[in-house]
């Protein structure tokens, strides 16, 4: 029985080691400056794990960038596990003022679905989550491409639920203007 337990623990430790990753501190420090991260770098790089498989041997790695009362932000890297020193900080198109596309390196509360290659983000405007922004990006093989983005500025007590009402607060892709029929 002890031999079986030792084998199970060894196997579990091997799996845990296979899922963890170490990024070079200077690489992360450069990314932190670019993304204007606020957490302590030593805390952020401790115990990193792969967030999922991308393609072509690349893995997605999430690194904590900032924390607030009901949101957190991360930066993400595309990484070949055999060459962690060549990890690439990812950039994302998002919606800025006047619904213009802008670049960012940080995403709020990101989540990645490895099967669909879809990365999502949700930023609460306040704790109850009745306003804020949400986005989805799909892995193209080299980068994440913006697929959809929702924004709800008005904190009115009505739920901001993009699953239940996918078109209601959609700002990207832009809605097509209907042409007047004569």
DAPEZI-V164568 format. One record per residue. PSI is psi as a letter, one per 20 degrees, with the letter a starting at -180 (999 if undefined). D_LAST is the distance of its C-alpha to the last C-alpha in Angstrom with 2 decimals. Layout:
# DAPEZI-V164568
psi=[PSI | PSI]
d_last=[D_LAST | D_LAST]
This chain:
# DAPEZI-V164568
psi=[g | h | g | g | g | g | g | g | h | g | g | g | h | g | g | g | h | h | i | q | q | p | q | p | g | h | g | h | g | g | h | g | g | g | i | l | q | i | r | p | h | h | h | h | i | p | k | q | q | p | i | r | p | e | r | k | i | q | q | p | p | p | p | p | g | r | q | a | g | j | q | q | q | q | q | q | q | p | p | o | h | i | m | h | i | j | q | p | p | q | q | p | p | r | p | b | q | k | k | q | p | q | q | q | i | q | q | p | l | q | q | p | o | h | g | i | k | p | p | q | q | p | o | p | h | r | h | i | k | j | r | b | q | q | r | p | q | p | p | i | h | h | r | p | p | p | g | q | p | q | p | o | h | o | n | j | i | p | q | n | o | i | g | h | m | h | i | g | j | p | i | p | q | q | p | p | p | p | q | p | p | 999]
d_last=[82.23 | 82.57 | 81.74 | 78.52 | 77.55 | 78.37 | 76.21 | 73.29 | 73.60 | 73.92 | 70.82 | 68.85 | 70.06 | 69.02 | 65.49 | 65.29 | 66.50 | 64.01 | 61.11 | 62.31 | 61.71 | 63.25 | 61.35 | 63.39 | 63.73 | 63.11 | 59.79 | 58.70 | 60.04 | 57.86 | 54.80 | 55.77 | 55.84 | 52.47 | 50.84 | 52.86 | 54.39 | 56.76 | 58.84 | 62.26 | 61.93 | 65.00 | 63.53 | 60.16 | 61.66 | 64.19 | 63.53 | 60.20 | 58.71 | 56.07 | 52.71 | 51.74 | 51.49 | 48.83 | 49.31 | 51.73 | 54.63 | 52.99 | 53.29 | 51.44 | 53.77 | 52.92 | 55.02 | 55.05 | 53.91 | 53.86 | 54.37 | 53.36 | 53.73 | 50.87 | 49.39 | 50.91 | 49.72 | 50.64 | 50.46 | 50.18 | 51.81 | 51.37 | 54.94 | 56.96 | 59.92 | 62.30 | 61.34 | 60.67 | 61.42 | 58.25 | 55.95 | 52.60 | 51.03 | 47.40 | 44.53 | 41.29 | 37.86 | 36.94 | 34.65 | 36.08 | 35.06 | 31.38 | 30.64 | 32.05 | 33.92 | 37.68 | 40.75 | 43.42 | 46.53 | 46.94 | 45.17 | 45.83 | 47.23 | 46.24 | 46.44 | 46.26 | 45.57 | 47.53 | 46.01 | 42.35 | 43.30 | 41.18 | 42.48 | 41.37 | 42.12 | 42.01 | 42.98 | 43.64 | 42.93 | 45.76 | 48.17 | 46.29 | 43.39 | 40.63 | 39.16 | 39.33 | 37.77 | 37.76 | 37.03 | 37.34 | 38.36 | 39.07 | 42.02 | 40.96 | 44.50 | 45.21 | 43.37 | 41.21 | 37.46 | 35.30 | 33.21 | 32.15 | 32.98 | 32.75 | 33.72 | 34.50 | 35.95 | 36.49 | 39.86 | 39.23 | 41.32 | 38.36 | 38.94 | 37.34 | 37.04 | 34.86 | 36.06 | 35.07 | 31.75 | 30.80 | 27.30 | 28.23 | 29.84 | 28.61 | 28.21 | 28.66 | 26.93 | 24.25 | 21.34 | 18.19 | 15.47 | 12.31 | 9.35 | 6.39 | 3.79 | 0.00]
